[in-house]
Amino acid sequence: MTASVRPLSRGVVARYAIGSIGTGGFATLPGLVLVYYLTDTLGVTALVAGLVVTAAKVWDVVIDPWIGERSDRALARTGTRRTWMIVGALALPVGFIVTFAVPAGLDPGASGIWVFLAFLATATAFSLFQVPYIALPAELTADYDARTRLLTWRVVVLTIAILLFGAGGPEVRAAFDDEHTGYLVMAIVAGLVIGAGMFVATSTAAKAGAPVPSPSTDAAPRRDIRAGYAEGFAALKRSPAFRALLAAFVLQGLATGLMLAGAQFVATWVLRDERAVTYLFVALIGPAVLFAPVWQAIARRVGKERGFALASTLFGIAALTLVGMIWAPGAWVYVPVALAGAGYAGMQSLPMAMLPDVISHDARTHGIGRAGSFGGVWTAGETAGMALGATVLTIVLALTGYVESIGSQTVTQSPAAIAGIAISFSAIPALLVAASLVALRKYPLRRADIEADAAATTAETVA
């Protein structure tokens, strides 16, 4: 069934959105606590902790385009992307639990290796689900506004998941006196919930044997891993809209990944309350849940690309004001964090709603359907941005003299280290978002282009 005629029912919207319980949980909880777990529980140095997290993510960047290409070929061969999604949904909870199951007393070097290998397997399982999941909207509907609706509700669930995992994860961890036990219980609960959400979303993919979405993805069978990269780079090369949108999204992923990784450090060392990370997440995600439908309405009126720019501007200004934490830390920080949350909702829903527009326009322009390849490159870029955010944080921590600790060991941070944490949570993300707005100016597609694509596809289907 083609995207132009397949109905977008409430059930499809709801089940697709539920998948973001998994994607939101996996994107949030490791980004929030993994570096902190390595440095302040396992005693791994900040730079090594950053390398552990980044190396596992780099593997995702390497494999995602190949997964996208294989997903396209599986769709052409069997009529479904579902199989790999199910494998990822079932495997991820196991890897996630093992990541936080490092035995107490293991030396920092061995602990770092343990976390690296387990997180590598977990990230691979996530990619098996996420790449085809990202490709589905282009095949579920061809309608410009229906795509915004589909991705808006996905982001509503995503932001709720971020709140639950971001605020609830540390609370579960803190419920246990022993840090190792707390992290393990947190991982068991979170891993099972993540896997369940992902599994529900697999039902939105076409069943095996269903008609293949058009334009056709037929191609000669090729199993060389280079084929995946060839397809991905070809998509990137021929689509200026994809290049502009991806560049903006990756830069913003770097900004949000940096803030996510730094939130626990801000709570502990700037606000002087380790559990304040919960309040930071409530301040960020509460407005995001409320504003996602607002950005949908704005996009309907002014276009997705303009709405995206407005949301990004709001986020950047709010982040920049947080520089004041260096001199006057206090409860006032929750106000700009809330404004950033309002912008964050649009920064998530609108580019995700623009991606299927880019995919369908490319298919109409070039006569081929490569949603999986687009999804693979997109997921690789998103993963790289989020991972490098944690890396930037660890570099800043190292340069400013951050002192690591093991377990309940008490340390004192220098004013330079605390200032570095504050800047990583404010000025640097604001600059990255400003750069993303420069990239977004080159995005060429408008509502009329997508509506023309949909009309042409419908005409071909009827004929």
Secondary structure, DSSP 8 states (H G I E B T S, - for coil): --TTTS---HHHHHHHHHHHHHHHHHHHHHHHHHHHHHHHTS---HHHHHHHHHHHHHHHHHHHHHHHHHHHHHHHHHS-SHHHHHHHHHHHHHHHHHHT---TT--HHHHHHHHHHHHHHHHHHHHHHHHHHHHTHHHH---HHHHHHHHHHHHHHHHHHHHHHHHHHHHHHHTSSSHHHHHHHHHHHHHHHHHHHHHHHGGGS--TT----SS---------HHHHHHHHHHHHHH-HHHHHHHHHHHHHHHHHHHHHHHHHHIIIIISS-TTHHHHHHHHHHHHHHHHHHHHHHHHHHH-HHHHHHHHHHHHHHHHHHGGGGGT--SGGGHHHHHHHHHHHHHHHHHHHHHHHHHHHHHHHHHS---HHHHHHHHHHHHHHHHHHHHHHHHHHHHHTT-----TT------HHHHHHHHHHTTHHHHHHHHHHHHHHTT----HHHHHHHHHHHHHHHH-
